[in-house]
């Protein structure tokens, strides 16, 4: 059973956290270069149980399309 909320919590920055010398977005470019996030539509996502099955389906489709291109050439 879930507990009832006891009111709104107030989050405060602790004194030992010092971001005064921080650099905004310092690693943003590196992160985007190593990440390729694709968001599936809900109806498509229901057809796959995990990212491995999505990757396998896309590999099969890519292989099929490549074979079709070879035949058409």
N, C-alpha and C positions, 0 to 999 in steps of 0.2 A: 504494500500500500504506500502511495506517495505521501510525503509530509506536506502539510499546508505551508505556504510561504509565510515567513515571519516579518514581512515588510521588505521594503527596498533596501538593498545593501549599498553602501556608499564606498566606492573604491578610492583610496588615496595613494598618492605617490609617496613611497617611503623616502626619508631623508638621505639614505645611503645610495639611492639611484641618482646618478648625475649624468644627464644627457647633454650638458652644455657644450661639449666638444664633439658631439655626434655629427655625422654627415648623413643627410637624408639621401636615400637611394644609392648608397655606396656600392651595393652588390646587385642592384636591380638589373643591369645589363647582363652580367654573368648569369644570373638566374634565368632570364628569358632566353638566353642562348642554349641553355641546357634543359629547357622544359618545353614540352609540346602538349599542351592540354587541349583536349577536344571535348566539348560538352554534347552529349547525345540527347536527342529529343526523348521525352519520357516514353513514348510508344516504342521507340527503337531500343531504349535501354532495357525495357521489360523482356526483350528477346534474348538478352545475354546475361549470364550469371556473373561474369567478371571481365577484367580487361584482357586477360589471356584469350578468352573466347572471341572477343571483338577483334583482337589482332589476328587471330587465325582466320576469321571470316574475311577480313580485309586482305590478307595475304592471298587467300584463295581467289577472291575477286580480281585482285591485281594480276595474278598469274593467268587467269582466264582472259582478261582483257588484253594482256600482252600476247597471248596465243592468237587471239582474234586479229590483232594488228598484223602479226606475222603472216596470217593466212590472206588478209586483204592486200598485202604488199606484193 
